[in-house]
Amino acid sequence: MLENLGPDGMSSEESSTEGVDTVYRVKPLPWRRDITQYMDIIDNQRHRDADIFPPQGTKPTKRVRGTANPSSTRAPVRELPQSFYDEGWLRGLNQHRREALNISKAKFEWYKLTITQ
């Protein structure tokens, strides 16, 4: 999923503080399928296993996702499998804009994930 989306397929964030901690408010991408569940799993695992990740690089930080956050204006990533795009957003495109996406014919199957603690 992350390899397909690449950096341009990731949501942008606005930072704020809660107490003394920095919190990122994730701006949803209107064109992208809702992947909140998958990103939460990745973020939670990074917090849970902080001792096995190298100390350099970005530190795990709380991210708040939700529809109350302002939407990102980042342009849609082209050539993704159709399952990466929000179905309602795709339906709202005219033929020219849909063709400009050059949607990949590759299949990407989404799985329902559950985490046990």
Buried (B, 14 or more C-beta within 10 A) or exposed (E): EEEBBEEEBBBBBEEEEEEEEEBBBBBBBBBBBEBBEBBBEEBEEBEEEEEEBEEEEEEBBEBBBEEEBEEBEBEBBEEBBBBBBBEEBBEEBEEEEBEEBEBBEEEEEEEEEEEEE
